[in-house]
Each structure stands twice: as C-alpha cells, then as structure tokens.
Amino acid sequence: MRLLVLGGTHFLGRHVVAAGLARGHEVATFTRGRSGRAPEGVRDLHGDREVAGDLGAALGEWRPELVVDCSCQSRAAATQAAETLAGPAGADLRGYAFVSSINAYAGWPPGPVGSDDDPTWPEDTVLEGAEDYGPTKAWAERRLTAALDVPVLLARAGLICGPYDPLERLGWWLRRIGAGGRVVVPETLDQPMAIVDARDLADWLVRGAEQGWRGGVNATGPSDLITLGGLLETCVRVTGADVELVPLPEATLLEAGVEPWTHLPFWLPADVAATAWQVATPRARETGLVTRTVEQTVSDVWDWLRAEQPPARPGAGLPAELEARLLAG
C-alpha cells in the first residue's frame, strides 16, 4: 500500500520509513527538508505542514492509503493534516496512526496512568511555552479523529530510545560513561523505568495503520522493564569503560543546581518517579508492541554513536564543571 510518513527523516520517522519498506509498502515522506533526505526508493516530498496547501501541493496526484504522523507539534500542523486528508488527497485513505504522547493525559506527570481511557487535557486548555506540549497533543488527537473518516490510532508514546535519537538522553549517558572515570549518578538508582525502542514502536505504528486500529493506546514499555541503576550498569557493560558510578543524594544534587531529567537524563525526583513510570499498557501488549531487551537497545545506540559519530547536542547532560564540583565535594 501507499504509506505517507509525516516526518520521515528524523529519529522515529526514519525507523517508520524502514518498517514501511520492510513490510512492502510504497513509501513517501513529507518534511521541511532540514534533517536529511529520505532513503533511496522513497518519495521525498517537501513543505511546511503548518502552511495551508503545502501538504496537498506536495502530494499532487499521489494518494496515500496509510499515514503515520510522527511530526505533529502544533495545532496548526494537526489542522492542515486533517483538512488536507479529509479532502480529495485522502480519498484512498484507510488508516492513520498518530504519534501522540502520555503528556496528553491531564494527570501526567506525575501520574500514574491507570488505563488508555484516563482523561486527557480539555480541548480549551492552552498553557505557556513547553508546558503546552501535552494539551497540544490532546487537541490534535481530537481534531484528527473528528476530521478523518477512517480509523485513527492515537499512540500515546512514552520514553523512546534507539539509534538516531538527537535528544542526547541515552546517548549522553553512553558518551559520559564511555569516557570513563568517576561519574555522578542519582542515589535513587532503584527507580523503575519504562522505555520503548524506536524500531519496535515504528513497526507497531505501521501495523496499526494497516489493520485499522483506533483510539488511544499507551505505547511504551512495561513499567517493570528495568531500573535506572540497571540501565546505567548496562551502559557500563556495553561500553566496557573503566568507570566508577558515584551515587549522590537527591538533596545534594538539587542544592547544587542539578536539573532532573535535563542534566541527568531519566532521573526524576523521588516524589515524581514514584508514579510517573506507572503507565498501564495492556492494549499495547495485546496488539503486539514488542519490547526488545534493554541490552540490545543500549548496544545498538553505542554502535551507532561509534560508527557515525554524530555531534553531541549542545548543552546536553551534566556540565563538566558542575560534575567536578560535586565529585570534589
């Protein structure tokens, strides 16, 4: 079938393209053309999905049968996709998989999320800056579902890891641990974590569009998959580095100005971590969202970092001078 990937050259999108090709689809990507080109054999369509008419003009007479939407970050982007594909451009459409987020839930963070039916942000909610990410995803879910006369899968993704992740979360830990020496880590290493490999999620999204799944699904790994400590020890094992992990109390880290999640990826304060990782995923498991081993994900990200040597994201992770002060203290 003809598969359109909205955003197909950046992290999750490129894995969706690979999954679509592996499943025998004719694939097209629609991007602004800023994060690379689509692979050979894929229609490389360009435009701004927030601009009226751009998507329709790029599609021309090519009519998608399936859509996986990886790049919707605004209400305007959702509106343009909905209006374009509700018209002649979507005449052959059979299924739409929308990558939403567990941030669409009004109660997350801190959670927990007890089911796929927990309440999402009300439609009229608009917050400031980055805080509006969750309300925007919830709004887009409603807009697309209402406009399109086909099944719309609302994949509420959690923490996605894997090769080509530009956000320097798992990648930052691997770089830092791989450099060796004494490494500051939070003392709460027993906090549980739920992650999903981008490649597993990508294959599941394509299958969901093919099979006409609809409605909200918490698309992340099981909450008992691994602990933060287990993940970091996996990084040590995979890199083979000569390293000493130095656990510091939460109070010490916060008093020194260490920002949870930003400076130490995956670390959440204890009162948030107690519930934030508790996201029920029964429908995801029933529909076959597999979870490869954490060891495999970590190993593959390390191989990618070493093979392609992507530049580190500026400002990612714990500043070296701050880590030095903490270790000296």
C-alpha positions in Angstrom: 0.0 0.0 0.0 1.0 3.6 -0.3 2.3 4.8 3.0 2.8 8.5 3.8 5.1 9.3 6.7 4.7 12.8 8.1 8.2 13.5 9.3 10.3 10.6 8.0 14.0 11.6 8.2 14.3 12.3 11.9 14.7 9.6 14.6 11.3 7.8 14.9 10.3 8.8 11.4 13.2 7.2 9.8 12.5 4.0 11.6 8.9 4.2 10.4 10.1 4.5 6.9 12.4 1.5 7.3 9.4 -0.5 8.8 7.2 0.5 5.9 9.7 -0.6 3.3 10.3 -3.9 5.1 6.6 -4.5 5.0 6.5 -4.0 1.3 4.8 -0.5 1.1 5.4 2.3 -1.4 6.6 5.0 1.0 6.7 8.8 0.8 7.9 11.2 3.4 6.7 14.8 3.9 9.3 17.0 5.7 10.7 20.5 5.6 13.9 19.0 4.3 16.1 20.2 7.2 17.1 16.9 8.8 18.3 14.9 5.9 16.8 13.2 2.8 14.6 10.2 2.6 16.4 7.0 1.6 16.7 5.8 -2.0 13.4 4.5 -3.3 11.2 6.7 -1.1 9.3 9.7 -2.4 11.0 12.8 -0.8 8.2 15.4 -0.5 8.9 18.8 1.0 6.8 21.5 2.5 5.7 23.1 5.8 2.8 21.1 7.3 1.7 24.2 9.2 1.1 26.1 6.0 -2.2 25.7 4.2 -1.9 24.0 0.9 1.7 22.7 1.3 0.8 19.1 2.0 -1.7 18.9 -0.7 0.6 20.5 -3.3 3.4 18.1 -2.3 1.2 15.1 -2.7 -0.1 16.1 -6.1 -1.9 13.1 -7.6 -0.2 10.6 -5.3 -2.9 9.4 -2.9 -1.8 7.8 0.4 -3.6 4.7 1.7 -1.9 4.8 5.1 -0.4 7.6 7.2 1.9 7.5 10.1 2.2 11.0 11.7 5.5 11.5 13.6 5.9 15.2 13.4 2.8 17.0 14.7 3.9 19.5 17.2 1.3 22.2 16.9 -2.4 22.8 16.5 -1.7 24.3 13.0 0.1 21.1 11.9 -2.9 18.9 13.0 -5.3 21.2 11.3 -3.5 21.2 8.0 -3.2 17.4 8.0 -6.8 17.0 8.9 -8.1 19.4 6.3 -5.9 18.1 3.5 -6.6 14.4 4.1 -10.3 14.9 4.7 -10.4 16.2 1.1 -9.5 14.6 -2.3 -5.9 13.9 -1.2 -7.3 11.4 1.4 -9.7 9.7 -1.0 -7.9 6.4 -0.7 -7.0 6.7 3.0 -7.6 3.5 5.1 -5.8 4.1 8.4 -4.0 6.9 10.2 -1.5 6.3 13.1 -0.8 9.5 15.1 2.2 9.7 17.4 0.8 11.4 20.5 2.3 11.3 24.0 1.4 10.3 27.5 1.7 14.1 28.2 -1.7 14.2 26.6 -3.1 13.0 29.9 -4.1 15.8 32.2 -2.8 13.9 35.2 0.7 13.1 33.8 3.1 13.9 35.2 3.2 12.8 38.0 0.7 10.1 37.1 0.1 7.2 37.4 -1.8 6.4 34.2 -4.2 3.6 35.0 -5.6 2.9 31.6 -5.8 4.1 28.0 -9.1 5.8 28.9 -7.7 8.2 31.6 -8.8 11.8 30.9 -6.8 13.9 28.5 -6.4 17.7 28.6 -9.7 19.5 28.0 -10.0 21.0 24.5 -9.8 24.6 25.6 -6.6 24.2 27.6 -3.7 26.3 26.4 -0.5 26.6 28.5 2.6 28.7 28.2 5.7 27.6 26.2 6.8 24.0 26.5 4.0 23.3 29.1 1.5 23.3 26.2 3.0 20.2 24.6 0.5 17.9 26.3 -2.6 20.0 25.7 -1.5 20.4 22.0 -1.2 16.6 21.6 -4.7 16.1 23.2 -6.1 18.8 20.9 -4.6 17.2 17.8 -6.0 13.8 18.8 -9.5 15.2 18.8 -9.0 17.2 15.6 -7.7 14.3 13.5 -10.2 11.8 14.9 -13.1 14.2 14.2 -12.0 15.1 10.7 -10.9 11.8 9.2 -13.5 9.2 8.2 -11.0 6.4 8.8 -9.7 4.6 12.0 -7.2 6.9 13.8 -4.7 5.2 16.2 -3.7 7.6 19.0 -0.3 6.2 20.0 0.5 7.8 23.4 4.2 7.3 23.4 6.4 7.4 26.5 10.2 7.4 26.6 11.5 6.4 23.2 15.1 5.2 22.8 17.2 3.9 20.0 19.7 4.8 17.2 19.4 8.3 15.7 17.9 9.9 18.8 19.0 13.5 18.7 17.9 14.4 22.2 21.1 13.0 23.9 19.4 11.1 26.7 20.6 7.5 26.4 23.3 8.8 24.1 24.6 11.3 26.7 24.9 8.6 29.3 26.8 6.3 26.9 29.1 9.2 25.9 29.8 10.1 29.5 30.2 6.6 30.8 32.3 5.6 27.8 34.7 8.5 28.7 35.5 6.7 31.9 36.4 8.0 35.4 34.1 8.9 38.2 30.6 9.6 37.1 27.9 11.4 39.2 24.6 9.5 39.3 21.5 9.9 41.5 21.3 7.8 44.6 17.8 6.7 43.7 19.0 4.0 41.3 16.2 1.7 42.1 13.6 3.9 40.4 11.7 1.8 37.8 11.8 2.9 34.1 9.6 2.2 31.1 11.2 2.6 27.7 10.3 1.5 24.1 12.8 1.0 21.3 12.0 3.3 18.4 12.3 0.4 15.9 9.7 -1.6 17.8 7.4 1.3 18.1 7.8 2.1 14.3 6.9 -1.4 13.3 3.8 -1.4 15.6 2.7 2.0 14.2 2.8 0.8 10.6 0.9 -2.4 11.6 -1.7 -0.3 13.4 -2.3 1.9 10.4 -2.6 -1.3 8.2 -5.0 -3.0 10.5 -7.2 0.0 11.2 -6.6 0.3 15.0 -8.4 3.2 16.5 -8.4 5.2 19.8 -5.8 5.8 22.5 -3.1 3.3 23.3 -0.3 3.8 25.8 2.6 3.0 23.5 5.5 2.4 25.8 7.3 -0.4 27.5 6.2 -2.2 30.7 6.9 -0.2 33.9 8.9 -3.1 35.4 11.3 -3.4 32.5 14.4 -2.1 34.2 15.5 0.3 36.9 17.6 3.4 36.4 20.5 1.6 38.0 20.1 -1.4 35.8 20.1 0.9 32.7 23.3 2.6 33.8 25.0 -0.7 34.6 24.1 -1.9 31.1 25.8 1.2 29.7 28.9 0.4 31.7 28.9 -3.2 30.4 28.2 -2.3 26.8 30.9 0.4 26.7 33.5 -1.6 28.6 34.6 1.6 30.2 36.8 1.9 33.3 34.3 3.8 35.3 33.1 4.4 38.9 29.4 5.4 39.3 29.2 7.8 42.3 25.7 7.9 43.7 24.7 11.2 45.4 21.6 12.0 47.4 18.8 13.8 45.7 19.1 16.8 48.1 22.7 17.2 47.3 22.0 17.2 43.6 19.2 19.7 43.9 21.0 22.0 46.2 23.9 22.1 43.7 21.6 23.1 40.9 21.4 19.8 39.1 18.2 19.8 37.0 16.3 16.5 37.0 16.0 14.9 33.5 17.9 17.8 31.8 21.3 17.4 33.5 20.9 13.7 34.4 18.7 12.2 31.8 16.0 9.8 33.0 16.4 11.0 36.6 13.2 12.2 38.3 12.8 13.4 41.9 11.6 10.6 44.1 8.1 12.0 44.6 7.6 12.2 40.8 9.3 8.9 39.9 7.1 7.0 42.4 4.2 7.3 39.9 5.4 8.8 36.6 6.7 5.4 35.3 3.4 3.6 36.2 1.6 3.7 32.8 -0.7 0.8 32.1 -0.1 -0.8 28.7 -2.5 -3.8 28.3 -3.7 -2.8 24.8 -0.2 -2.2 23.6 0.8 -5.7 24.7 -2.3 -7.3 23.3 -1.7 -5.7 19.9 1.9 -6.9 19.8 4.0 -3.9 20.8 7.1 -5.9 21.5 9.9 -4.7 23.7 13.4 -5.9 22.7 15.9 -6.2 25.6 17.4 -3.0 27.0 20.8 -4.6 26.4 20.1 -4.7 22.7 18.8 -1.1 22.6 21.8 0.2 24.5 24.3 -1.8 22.4 22.8 -0.6 19.2 22.9 3.1 20.3 26.5 2.7 21.3 27.3 1.1 17.9 25.6 4.0 16.1 27.5 6.6 18.2 30.8 5.0 17.4 30.1 4.3 13.7 28.5 7.6 12.7 29.9 9.9 15.4 27.0 12.3 15.4 27.8 15.6 17.1 26.7 15.9 20.7 23.8 18.2 21.3 25.0 21.5 22.8 24.1 21.8 26.5 23.0 18.2 26.9 23.7 16.4 30.2 25.6 17.4 33.3 28.1 20.3 32.7 31.6 19.0 33.3 32.4 21.8 35.8 29.3 21.0 37.8 30.1 17.4 37.9 33.7 18.2 39.0 32.4 20.3 41.9 30.0 17.6 43.0 32.8 15.0 42.9 35.2 17.2 44.8 32.5 17.9 47.4 
